[in-house]
């Protein structure tokens, strides 16, 4: 069994305009990995491939119900992922 790779990350909610496309690309890749299960693939059989755009990221950021946090690598300052959390009421 291999040892998992550990990458030191910083969490940040300071999302800038130049972050939109990397966040959209990562979200699309995560969705595509998620739909590998047979049930989801069957549900989406006749639907076009889903991609998440920078417009989607913009709507997440402007939603009062959503709080986006990005994970940035400490060494390369590269966006490694993100999460959209519900804002506290």
Secondary structure, 3 states (H helix, E strand, C coil): CCCCCCCCEEEECCCCCCHHHHHHHHHHHHHHHHCCCHHHHHHCCCCCCCCCCHHHHHHHHHCCCEEEEEEEECCCCCEEEEEEEECCC
